[in-house]
């Protein structure tokens, strides 16, 4: 029922997730390749797989990642919980943080190849500014496996998250400046936050992008992106575009408010854009960029150049070569 399913079906064979056919193909496969590492992705029989244990243990799992890992995800991605065959990374510091952190993988398991999806990034700038925050674990209820999503929780409008982004999206000063310089403001929050989308005040000048919007299209058309801690912005920086980090709740985020803790990446010293903590500071920074044509500043360009292991479009090729090698077919 998704646009992605229809789109991918034009490229190759697709199977409904968690269907009988999916489960049978999983039993028959040698290698499971995914950008996700949640239990049902790695094992569609999760919760009732004891009788299939020996068959399932033979499967190789390649973790493509669904973003560059700059935070500490060792509490759920360590070898004792996931035991992946190949763990794709994009930056040398990212790889080292996994090899020498509390993930407990053999170094040969951590592959420095680059994210495959970076190969399809492109430029189509059209004077758009996008606000794209990630989610917060403490702002949602329990996960409903049957419905396939997180349940909403009372009190969202009282949260610092809501107050910051609602204030930013409806700032008269920001909207007037964007009108003056011919820019459009877009809001594209994490899918889990969409259960609260109707809570935000919606100025007619702000475009709330629909769920089916392609991320790479947002990256291509946007000239500046404001986020908080989303790893998705690494795609944006790969295109050499400016970023603003809105970190009004940083202490809470990294001390239990979410699923990750602080990692090797320091946003002030390593980040690819300014770090702001107040709505008005975010407004000032966005306006400054708009006045200068959203040009990436030299110091952030230098950080980007140093950070990534590769600056090309051969990530897929490197990943395929590593998969074949892991399967003894290189």
N, C-alpha and C positions, 0 to 999 in steps of 0.2 A: 504493500500500500504506500510506498514512498517513491518520490521522484528518483532517488538514487537507485532503487531496484530496477526501475524502468530503464534508466540511463546505462547501468552496468550490464543489463540484459542484452543490450545492443553490441556489447564488446565480446561477451562469452556466455557460457552456461551459468545460470543462477539457480539457487535452491533456497526455498523459504527457510529461514533460521528456525531451528528447533523442530522442524518437520520430521516425519519418519524417514524421508529420504536423506535429510541432513545427517541424522543419527547413523544410518546405515553406511553412508559414505565416510563418516568419521571412523567407524570401525574398520573400514577397508583401507583407509589412507595410511601412508607411511609418514607424511609430514603435514602438520597443521600450521598454517602461516596466518598471522593476524596482527592487527594494530592494537588490539585489546587483549588484556590478560585477566579478565574476570573469570570466575569459575566456569560458567556455562559456555564461554568462548573456548576455553581450553578443553572442556569436557561437557558435551551436551547431555550426558547422563548424570551430571552432578546431583548428588543426593540419593542416588539408587544405583551405584556403579560397582558394588562389591563383587558381583558375579562376573564382571567384565574387567576386573582389576589388571590381570596379567596382559590382556590385549591392549588396554589403554596405556599401560606403562611403557609399551614399546614405541609409542608415537613420539616423533620429534616435534618440538614446538619452537617455531621461529617468531620471536616478538619484534615486530616492525616498529613498535611504539606509535602513539598517536600524537606525538609532539616531542620536542627535545626536552630532556630531563635535566632541569637546572636546580630542582629541589631535591630533598632527600626522600626517596620513595622506598628505602630499604625495608621499612616495616611490613610492606606487602609485596614487594618485588624480589625479595631475597630467594636464594636457591632452595631453601627448605620449604618455601610456600609455592614457588613457581617452577623451579628446576628447568629453565628453558635451555634449548640446544644452541640457539643463537639470539643474541640481544643486540639490536641495531642501535648504533650511536652516531652522532654527527660532529661532535667536537672532541678534541683530545682531552680537554678538562672534564667533559662529561664522562668519557670512557674511564679516565683515571679515578673519578669519584666513585664509579661502580666497582672497578677492580680493587681499589684500596679501601672502600667503604664497607659497611656491614651487609653486603649483598652475598658474599661468600662464593662467588663464581670463580671458576678457573679463568684466567685472563684470555684464553683462546676462545671462550664463549662470548666475549664482549667484542663485537665487530664495529670497527670504525669505518663506516661506508658512506654515511650520509642518509638522510631520510628519502625514500623513493619518491614521495610526493613532491619534493622540491624540484624534481625534473620538469614538472608541468606548471610551475609558477610562470607568470608572464606580466607584462606591463600594458595597462590600458587606462592610464590616469584620467579622471574626469571630475576634478575639483570636489571630491567627497572627503569628509572627515568622519571616521567611524569610531564610536564608543563601543568597546567589546570586552566587557569584564567577564571573569570566570565566576564560578558558583561558590557557595559556602556550605559546608556540610551541616553546620549548626542552624542553618536557616530552613532546612527541609526536614520532613518527618522520615518515616521508614520507607524502604524500597519495596514497592509492590511488584513482585515478579510476574504476576498474572497480567497486570496492566502495563508492565514494561516501563515503569517510571517511578520517580520519587514522589511521595505524597506531600502536599503543601502543609504548612504549619502556621498556626496563629501568630500574629504579632509582627509580620514581615514589615509593615509600614512604620513600625517603631525602630527598626534596625538602622544602624549606621550605614549599611549598604544601600538601603532604599533612599535614605535622606541624602546621601552623597550624589548618587546617580540621578535621582529625580531633580535635585538642585542643579546639577550640571546640564542636564538635558533641557531644562527650562530657564536657563540663565538669560535674562533679557539682553545683557551686555554681550554675551557670546553670540546669540542669535542675530543681533543687530550687526555685529562685526562680520559674521559669515555672509549675511545678506549684502553688506557693503562690498565685500571682496569676491562675491559670486560663488561661494561654497555652500554645499549641502551637508547637513548633519544627519548621520545615520546611527541607529542603535541596534546592536547585534549581540545580545547577551548569550551566555552559555545556555544550551538547550534545557538544562535542569531548572534554570531560573525562569523559563517561559511560563511556568504555572502561575507566576505573579505578574505577568506582563500587563494585565489590565489594571494593576494597582498604580502604575506610573501615570502621571499627568502627561497627556500627549499633545504637545504643541503641533499645530498643523504643518509647521516648517520642518519638523523632524520626521524622518522616515524610519519606522520600525520595520526592519527587514524580516520577511517571512522565514519560517523554519527551513524551507527547501532551498534557500539561498546557498549557493556554493561558496565555500570559504575562499577558494582560490580566486573567485570572481571579486569578492570583497577586497582581497589583497591587491588584485590587479587594478581596480578602479579607485581605491582610496589613496589619498596623498599623505594622510597622517592618521595614526591609530592611537587611541587612548585606551589603555587597559589597566589592570591592577597587577596580577601575578600570572596571567595566562601564558602558557608555553606556546600558544598559537602564534604569538607575535614574533617568534623566531622566524617563521615563514616570511613575515613582513620585512624583517630586518635583512633577510637573505636577498630581498629585492632592493636593498639600500634605501629604505624609506624611514622617516622619523617616527619615533614612538614616545609616548608619555606614560609613565607609570603612576597611577593614582592609588596610593597606599595608605589611606586614611585609617585602616584597621590592621596594620602590619603585625603588631604584637599579638593580637588575638588570632590572626590568621595562622601564624606559625607556632602557636602554643595551644592547639586544640580546637580552634575554630574551623579547621579544615582537615583534609586527609594526609597532608604532607607537612614536613618540618623543613626548616631552612637548610639549604644545601651549600655547595661551593660557590654559587653565583651571588655576588653582592651587587645589588641594583645600583647603588651609588658609584661603586668603583668599576664594575664590569658592564653595567647596563648600557643600552643603546639609545637612551634618551633621558630626559629629566624625570626626577622623582618628586611628586607633589603630595601633600597631605590634606589640603583644604580645597574646597570647591573653587574659591576665588583664585587660588594659585593655578589650578588647572585651567581656568578660563584665561588668565593672563598668558600662560604658556602657549595655549592653542592660538590665541590671537597673535602673539609674536610670530609664530610659525606661518600663519596665514598671510601676515603682512610681508613675509619674505619668501612667498611662493612655496612654502613647505619644503624648503631645501634641507637636506640632511647635513648636520654640522660636522666639521672635519674630525673632531675628537671622537664622535660616535662612529663615523666611517672607519677610522683607524681601529677601533675596538672590534668592529664587525670583521674587518679583514684578518685580524689576528685570531679571532675566536673559532671560525669554522675551519675544519680540516680540508674541505674542498670547496671550490667556487666554480662549479661546472654543472652539467646536466647528465652526469653519468652515475648517479646514485643507484638507480635500478640495476644497472649492469653490475656494479660492485656487489650488491645484495644477492643477485642471482648467482654470481660466481661463488659467493660464500655458502649459499644454500647447497649448491651442487657439490662443493668441497665437503660439507658436513654430511652429505649423503653418500660420499665416496664415489662421486661421478665426475670429479673435476679432471 
